[in-house]
Amino acid sequence: MAHLFFDSFVGGLCADALAMPVHWYYDRSELLRDYGKVVGYVAPKNPHPGSILWRSHYTPLNERGNILHDQAKYWGEKGVHYHQFLQAGENTLNLQLARELYRWVRSNGGYSARGWLEQYVKFMLTPGRHRDTYVEESHRGFFQRYAEGKPLEKCGIRDEHIGGLAHVPALMAACADLPLGKLRAVVKEHVGLTHAHPNVLRAADTLVRVCWAIGEGASVREAIPREAGDWISAKKAEGWSKQPDEHVVGERFSTACYIAEAMPASLYLAWKYGNDYVGGVVASANLGGDSCHRGVVVGGILGQACGVPAEWSGGLRVPAVEVERVQLADEG
């Protein structure tokens, strides 16, 4: 059953890579000027007009907190693209970690919070491991505490961003043999290691239940009202679907990363494009804001429901087939 959520995992990877160059564009006119409508994988460009790296800071206490490595020199500069060294079809740091999580769980025959945290630390402290310039607040907070000498299990912060869902499809795919109750518990434990915020934990559980319902035969428009009714209602979604996407996600819901609005925005796009994987992830990417992590939810749900076109999965910088080989080797 390890294949059960594999399309959800790959769907999130592809959506992240698609959105990567336009990640955190909050002015859509600037997004259109710099990239046009993004309909396939393209490389990022400098300068990024909305970049906040010029006012972002992270100074490690010691080597246990040194997660920026050779990227540190770009922090504090204006116009630096968050993902400037990534290539077309390449995943951002959080989704590179998702691939590493999948590989690690499959190779070790199951999930262990302690084991994963040790692998996470090794990954983040290895220079050049991911080549991404931006490292999110959850990682900075974790390694600040780790550098202070706190136990690994106590280093997570109360982060309320949708980036906390980046690993959920990967973990579902890696642990697909588990019954639903156990899978939900493992996902909650894992997400809580870095995003110990109740709304992020609730959103992660919602994503598991929605994808599980789809896996059991429900359509997207059946699964979301049934399993995510506390985030969004079908009646409202139906009414909103008559409006332009940029009105619903941009005016009604923020395009920003905070889970309280990012989660219903993601669920709405999945609901609207329930039978159209490509349409959903393209719409999400071109809405700007935290499009990479919103894309994980949209792409994860639609990948589960529709499958992912081979040209999309094969076009990843690390193709999905390379991820799948880990699965097949483990099962063989």
Secondary structure by P-SEA (a helix, b strand, c coil): ccccaaaaaaaaaaaaaaaccccccccaaaaaacccccccbbbbbccccccccccbbbbbccccccccccccccccccccccccccccccccaaaaaaaaaaaaaaaaccccaaaaaaaaaaaaacccccccccccaaaaaaaaaaaaccccccccccccccccccaaaaaaaaaccccaaaaaaaaaaaaacccccaaaaaaaaaaaaaaaaaaacccaaaaaaacccccccaaaaaaacccccccccccccccccccccaaaaaaaaaaaacccaaaaaaaaaacccaaaaaaaaaaaaaaacccccaaaaaaccccaaaaaaaaaaaac
